Amino acid sequence: MLLSDCGRQGTFVIGGVKAKFLHPVTPGDQLVYDVTLDSAVRTGALFHGHAEVDGKKVASCELLVAIANYAVASPAEETVSV
């Protein structure tokens, strides 16, 4: 499955994030992101990256993304009887 397949077909993305914020960022700062794909499989991917302001690293992270399909219930199936 490709990320372009995501949409109304009952696809969702789950992310696990390990982030470090190294320096404060203030309104008006221009953030530059550098993200690299470490590995990818059919059902997910692992990325790492960092953010910079004026060439100074202000944050870093590792991101684990899982992509899965699930059955979309029709509105009639979503009702609960009491």
N, C-alpha and C positions, 0 to 999 in steps of 0.2 A: 504494500500500500504506500502511496505517496502522500505527502502533506497536501497536495492539490486535491486529493480525494476527499478531504475533510469537508464537511458541510452538513446537510440535513439528513444524511444517510444513517445517523446514529453513531457517529464517530466522536470520540472525545480524547483530549490530550491531558495527561497527568504529568506533572513535573515535580521532581525532587531537586531542591536547590540547597547548595552549601555555599553561602556567600560571606564575604568579609568586606566591611566598609572601612577603608583606611584613613580617609580624610573627609571633612565636611564639604558638601557641595551647596552652593547658594543659588537663589534665583538669578537667572541671567548667564550662569556658567554654561558653556557648550560642552556637552558630554560626547565623547567619541568612543564608540564600542568596537572592540575587537573580539570576535567570537570564532572559535575553531571547532570543527567536528572531529572528535577523537575516534569514535567508532559508531557504526550503524548496523542494525539488523532489521529484519522485516517489521518487527513490532516496536521498535524504539531506537533511541540514539543517545549518545553521551557527548556533551559539549563542555568546553571550558572557555572562559573569556575574562576580559577586564574592561574597565571604563577609565578614561583619562580626561582630565581637564587641563588645558595648556601643556600637554605632554607629561603631566604628573599623574601616576596611577592613583585613582581614588577608590576603586572597588575591584574585587575579583570574585569569580564564582565558578562552580561546577554545576551543570544542569543535566539531569537525567529525565528524558522524555519517553513516555510509553504511549503508544497509539493503539486503541482497541475499538472493535465494533461491538455494539450491543443492540439488542432488539428494541425497536421503538414501539411502545404500546399505543394502540389507538385510543382516542378519548373514552370510548366505552369501557375499555379494559382498565383504565386508570381509576374508575370510580370504586369506592370502598363501601360495602354494605355493613350496616351496624346491627 
